[in-house]
Amino acid sequence: MDIQRFKTVHYLAALGLFLFFFYIAVSAPPRSYPVGSIISIREGAGLFEVANTLKQDQVIRNAAWFRMVAVLLGGEKNLQAGDYYLPYTQNVYAIARRTVKGDHQIKTIKVTIPEGYTARKIAELFDTRFSLFNKSEFTSLARQKEGYLFPDTYFIGVNASATSTIKLLTDNFQKRTFPLTGDIAASGHSEEEIITMASIIESEADTQADRAIVSGILWKRIAEGIPLQVDASLTYINGKTSAQMTQGDLAFDSPYNTYLYKGLPPTPISNPGLESIEAAIHPTSTQYLYFLTGKDGKMYYAKTFDEHKANIQKHL
């Protein structure tokens, strides 16, 4: 090998080694790269702030190099705010491209909220896959929105928080119930009364025909000044099923105790679906004043208390 060729090979090897270490120093992802986490870029954040934040969060090694790459990609004034999911390690070029293009890569998870779930039960659907979701915070805030957390199937981002989830569910409630606005106004009841009644119906009846009949019975009892006497409202505060209720439970002094207090409970006791809401709006008028669900799962109705007692003896 002649001297010139040796120098060339030596030069290329040195250049390659330099480029390798340069890549490691400024371009390669840090060893402590937060795989599986979510980083946030706040609205209005400038290039320097974003670069420093990414470096502090161990997403990039060199803030200056990130800024240069972002500028070359046209992102000096176009960095996209929001949450970014980091499913695997990516170098500074990939991170810069994502922040410029707003490629959030937020993974979504399918969550189905059944009709009649309470805020507390909804919170239990969110597991460790939602690392930013605080169950206690959700339960506390969502109790104020009970009845309006619309039961449905959702595809929710893994970055979901308590407040963002409540907004998602209540926005869906407004969207799904908007077509019923006129019917609610014509019903003679407020929206709150309709949703509260629907939440009781959701807990008491399974078929649409039974929902409408139960609705008629409960509205009639209110009109005639008869306590509703539904176990579901007590279940809301003590968690017991009808079979677990004692005489002490039935005598418990609470506005949710519809054995003691006439009219509707002060708030909805669950989050009803559209069918129960429609049943609350459009009750079926009958001569019945009593109902119960038998051991066989069927609904039994009675016009008088004596008939109701007979149904209890026969079907429970």
C-alpha positions in Angstrom: 0.0 0.0 0.0 1.5 3.3 -1.0 1.7 6.3 1.3 -1.0 8.3 -0.4 -3.5 5.4 -0.2 -2.6 4.8 3.4 -3.3 8.4 4.2 -6.6 8.2 2.4 -7.7 5.1 4.3 -6.5 6.6 7.6 -8.4 9.8 6.8 -11.6 8.0 6.0 -11.3 5.9 9.1 -10.8 9.0 11.3 -13.7 10.8 9.6 -15.9 7.8 10.1 -14.9 7.6 13.8 -15.5 11.3 14.2 -18.9 11.1 12.6 -19.8 8.2 14.7 -18.9 10.0 17.9 -20.6 13.2 16.6 -23.8 11.2 16.0 -23.6 9.8 19.5 -22.9 13.2 21.0 -25.7 15.2 19.3 -28.0 13.0 17.3 -28.5 9.6 18.9 -31.3 9.3 21.6 -30.0 9.4 25.2 -29.6 6.2 27.1 -32.3 7.3 29.5 -34.7 8.0 26.7 -38.3 7.9 28.2 -39.7 5.1 26.1 -43.5 4.7 26.6 -44.0 8.1 28.1 -45.7 11.3 26.9 -44.1 14.7 26.5 -46.0 17.9 26.2 -45.3 21.1 24.2 -47.3 23.9 25.6 -49.2 26.3 23.3 -47.1 29.2 22.3 -43.8 27.6 23.3 -40.8 28.9 21.3 -38.0 26.9 19.7 -35.6 27.5 22.6 -38.1 26.5 25.2 -39.1 23.3 23.4 -35.5 22.3 22.8 -34.6 22.8 26.5 -37.7 20.9 27.6 -36.8 18.0 25.4 -33.2 17.9 26.7 -34.4 18.0 30.3 -36.8 15.2 29.6 -33.9 13.1 28.1 -35.6 13.0 24.7 -32.6 14.6 22.9 -28.9 15.0 23.8 -28.2 18.4 22.4 -30.6 21.3 22.4 -28.7 23.4 19.9 -28.6 20.6 17.3 -32.3 20.1 17.7 -32.9 23.8 17.1 -30.8 23.7 13.9 -32.6 20.6 12.6 -36.0 22.1 13.4 -35.1 25.4 11.5 -33.9 23.4 8.5 -37.3 21.6 8.5 -39.1 24.9 8.5 -40.2 24.7 12.1 -38.7 27.8 13.7 -42.2 29.3 14.0 -44.3 26.2 13.4 -43.6 23.8 16.2 -46.9 22.0 17.0 -48.2 22.2 20.6 -49.7 19.2 22.3 -48.8 15.8 23.7 -46.4 13.4 22.0 -46.3 9.7 22.6 -42.8 8.1 22.6 -43.4 4.4 21.8 -39.7 3.7 21.0 -36.4 5.5 20.8 -36.0 8.1 18.1 -33.1 10.3 17.1 -33.1 14.1 17.1 -34.0 14.2 13.4 -37.2 12.1 13.9 -38.1 14.1 17.0 -37.7 17.4 15.2 -39.7 16.2 12.2 -42.5 15.1 14.5 -42.7 18.4 16.4 -42.7 20.4 13.2 -45.4 18.2 11.5 -47.5 17.6 14.7 -47.0 13.9 14.5 -48.3 13.1 18.0 -48.5 9.3 17.7 -50.9 9.2 20.6 -52.0 5.6 21.0 -55.7 5.2 21.6 -57.4 2.5 23.7 -61.0 1.3 23.2 -63.1 1.9 26.4 -66.8 0.9 26.6 -68.9 2.6 29.3 -72.1 0.6 29.9 -75.4 2.3 30.4 -76.1 2.9 34.1 -72.5 3.1 35.2 -71.7 5.7 37.9 -68.8 8.0 37.9 -67.0 5.7 40.4 -67.5 2.7 38.1 -66.3 4.6 35.1 -63.1 5.5 36.9 -62.5 1.8 37.5 -62.4 1.2 33.7 -59.2 3.3 33.4 -56.2 1.1 34.3 -52.4 1.5 34.2 -52.5 2.1 30.4 -53.6 5.6 31.2 -50.6 6.9 33.1 -51.9 10.4 33.5 -55.5 9.5 34.6 -56.1 10.1 38.3 -59.0 8.0 39.4 -59.6 10.0 42.7 -59.6 13.3 40.8 -62.0 11.9 38.2 -64.4 10.5 40.8 -64.4 13.8 42.7 -65.0 16.0 39.7 -67.3 13.6 37.8 -69.7 13.2 40.7 -70.7 16.8 39.8 -71.5 15.6 36.3 -73.3 12.4 37.2 -76.0 11.6 34.7 -74.2 13.5 31.9 -71.2 11.2 31.4 -72.6 9.6 28.3 -72.3 5.8 28.2 -70.7 4.8 24.8 -67.7 3.2 23.2 -64.8 5.5 23.1 -61.3 5.4 21.6 -59.4 7.4 24.2 -55.7 8.5 24.0 -53.3 7.0 26.5 -52.6 10.6 27.6 -56.2 11.0 28.9 -56.5 12.9 32.2 -59.5 13.2 34.5 -60.5 16.6 33.2 -60.1 15.7 29.5 -62.1 12.5 30.0 -65.0 14.3 31.7 -65.1 16.8 28.8 -65.1 14.0 26.2 -68.0 12.3 27.9 -70.1 15.4 28.6 -69.5 16.7 25.1 -70.8 13.4 23.7 -73.8 13.7 26.0 -74.6 17.1 24.5 -74.2 15.7 21.0 -76.2 12.6 21.5 -79.1 14.2 23.4 -79.4 17.3 21.2 -82.1 15.8 19.0 -84.2 15.2 22.1 -84.1 18.9 23.2 -87.6 19.6 21.8 -89.1 16.5 23.3 -87.6 17.3 26.7 -89.0 20.9 26.6 -92.5 19.5 25.6 -92.4 16.9 28.4 -93.2 19.4 31.1 -90.0 18.5 33.0 -86.6 20.0 33.2 -83.6 18.3 31.6 -82.2 17.6 35.1 -85.5 15.9 36.1 -85.5 13.9 32.9 -81.9 12.7 33.3 -82.5 11.9 37.0 -85.6 9.9 36.2 -83.7 8.2 33.3 -80.9 7.2 35.7 -83.5 5.5 38.0 -85.2 3.8 35.0 -81.8 2.5 33.8 -81.3 0.7 37.1 -84.8 -0.7 37.4 -85.8 -2.0 33.9 -84.1 -3.9 31.1 -86.4 -3.7 28.1 -87.7 -0.6 26.4 -91.3 -1.6 27.0 -90.6 -2.0 30.7 -88.7 1.2 30.8 -91.6 3.1 29.5 -94.1 1.5 31.9 -91.8 2.0 34.9 -91.4 5.6 33.8 -95.2 6.0 33.8 -95.4 4.5 37.2 -92.7 6.7 38.8 -94.0 9.9 37.2 -97.5 9.0 38.5 -96.2 8.4 42.0 -94.6 11.8 42.0 -97.8 13.5 40.7 -99.9 11.8 43.4 -97.4 12.5 46.2 -96.4 8.9 46.7 -92.7 8.2 47.5 -90.9 6.5 44.7 -89.5 3.7 47.0 -86.8 2.6 44.6 -83.8 0.7 45.9 -81.5 2.1 43.2 -81.2 5.5 44.8 -80.1 3.9 48.1 -77.7 1.7 46.2 -76.1 4.9 44.9 -75.1 5.9 48.5 -74.5 2.6 50.2 -73.5 0.3 47.4 -75.8 -2.5 48.5 -78.0 -4.5 46.2 -81.8 -4.8 46.8 -81.2 -8.3 48.3 -78.7 -6.8 50.8 -80.9 -3.9 52.0 -82.0 -4.0 55.6 -84.7 -2.2 57.5 -82.0 0.1 58.8 -81.0 0.9 55.3 -84.5 1.8 54.4 -84.7 4.1 57.4 -81.4 5.8 56.7 -81.9 9.6 56.6 -80.7 10.8 53.2 -82.3 12.8 50.4 -81.4 9.9 48.2 -83.7 7.7 50.3 -86.8 7.6 48.2 -88.6 5.6 50.9 -88.4 8.6 53.2 -88.5 11.5 50.8 -91.0 12.1 48.1 -90.0 13.1 44.6 -86.8 12.5 42.7 -83.4 12.3 44.4 -81.3 15.5 44.3 -79.1 14.3 41.4 -79.0 11.5 38.9 -77.8 8.2 40.4 -76.1 6.9 37.3 -75.4 7.7 33.7 -78.3 6.6 31.6 -78.3 5.7 27.9 -80.6 7.1 25.2 -83.3 4.5 25.6 -83.8 5.3 29.3 -83.8 9.0 28.5 -86.4 8.5 25.9 -88.5 6.4 28.3 -88.3 9.2 30.9 -89.5 11.7 28.2 -92.2 9.4 26.8 -93.7 7.3 29.7 -96.4 4.6 29.1 -99.6 5.4 31.0 -101.0 2.5 32.9 -103.1 1.8 36.0 -100.1 0.4 37.8 -98.6 1.9 40.9 -96.1 -0.8 41.8 -93.5 -2.9 40.1 -90.7 -5.4 40.9 -88.2 -7.6 39.1 -88.7 -11.3 39.9 -86.1 -14.0 40.4 -86.7 -15.0 36.8 -85.7 -11.5 35.6 -89.2 -10.5 34.5 -91.0 -7.4 35.6 -94.2 -7.8 37.5 -96.7 -4.9 38.0 -99.5 -4.2 40.4 -102.3 -1.7 40.8 -102.7 -2.0 44.6 -100.3 -2.6 47.5 -102.0 -6.0 48.2 -101.3 -7.1 44.6 -97.8 -5.9 45.0 -97.3 -8.0 48.2 -98.7 -11.0 46.4 -96.1 -10.5 43.6 -93.4 -10.3 46.2 -94.4 -13.6 47.8 -94.8 -15.3 44.5 -91.8 -14.0 42.5 -89.1 -13.1 45.0 
